[in-house]
Amino acid sequence: MMRKFKKHEKKLLKKADFLKYREETKSHEDQVIRNYYLQNREDYKKYNRLTGEVTSIVHHLRYLKASSKVRMQVTRQLLDKLHSMGVIEQKETLSGVDKLSTASFCKRRLPVVLMGLQMAQTLEMAVRLVEQGHIRVGPHQVSDPAFLVPRALEDHVTWMNQSKRKEAIAKYNRQLDDYTMAND
C-alpha cells in the first residue's frame, strides 16, 4: 500500500504534467518513427546526428571564401556523396543540403524503397518481407530493414530466387515456369 502524498508533494504534482512534456519534446521524433515504421529509436537518433553533422559541415564551408580550392573540393565531395546516397535531388549547390532532414535518410531505407517499387502495400508488410529474407539488393540477400539503398542499387532491388512471394506473384501473373523454379 502506497503512502499518501504530503501537501508539498501534491502541489508539485499539480504543476508538472509529465505526459504533456513528453508530447512537446518528442512529437517530431515520434511522428517520423511512426511514418517510416522505424523499429529502433536508435536509428532515428543516428539519422538525426548524421543530419546535424552534415549541416555543421555546410555551415563551416560557407565561412570559407567561395573561390577557395578546399571549399570547392569538399563541397563537391559532399554533394556527390549525398546525391549518390539519394538523400538530395540535385548536386549543383549547397542550397539543396539546407532541406536535408532525418526523413531524407528514412526515405532511403529498404522498406520505403520497396513501397515505391510497389513490391509491398504497407511499410509494415515491407519490413516483414525484408526481415524474412524475401528481398535481395544486387546479388546479396538483405534482412536488415535499416539498410539504406543508394541510387545506384535502387534498380537492383528484387525478390530472392527461392522466395515463395516471387513464386506466388509469377503464378498470379501466369508467368510461372516450372523448369526455372525447380532449378533455382
C-alpha positions, 0 to 999 in steps of 0.5 A: 500500500502506497503512502499518501502524498504530503501537501508539498508533494501534491502541489508539485504534482499539480504543476508538472504534467509529465505526459504533456512534456513528453508530447512537446519534446518528442512529437517530431521524433515520434511522428517520423518513427511512426511514418517510416515504421522505424523499429529502433529509436536508435536509428532515428537518433543516428539519422538525426546526428548524421543530419546535424553533422552534415549541416555543421559541415555546410555551415563551416564551408560557407565561412570559407571564401567561395573561390577557395580550392578546399571549399570547392573540393569538399563541397563537391565531395559532399554533394556527390556523396549525398546525391549518390546516397539519394538523400538530395535531388540535385548536386549543383549547390549547397542550397539543396543540403539546407532541406536535408532532414532525418526523413531524407535518410528514412526515405532511403531505407529498404522498406520505403524503397520497396513501397515505391517499387510497389513490391509491398502495400504497407511499410509494415508488410515491407519490413516483414518481407525484408526481415524474412529474407524475401528481398535481395539488393544486387546479388546479396540477400538483405534482412536488415530493414535499416539498410539504406539503398543508394541510387545506384542499387535502387534498380537492383532491388528484387525478390530472392530466387527461392522466395515463395512471394516471387513464386506466388506473384509469377503464378498470379501473373501466369508467368510461372515456369516450372523448369526455372523454379525447380532449378533455382 
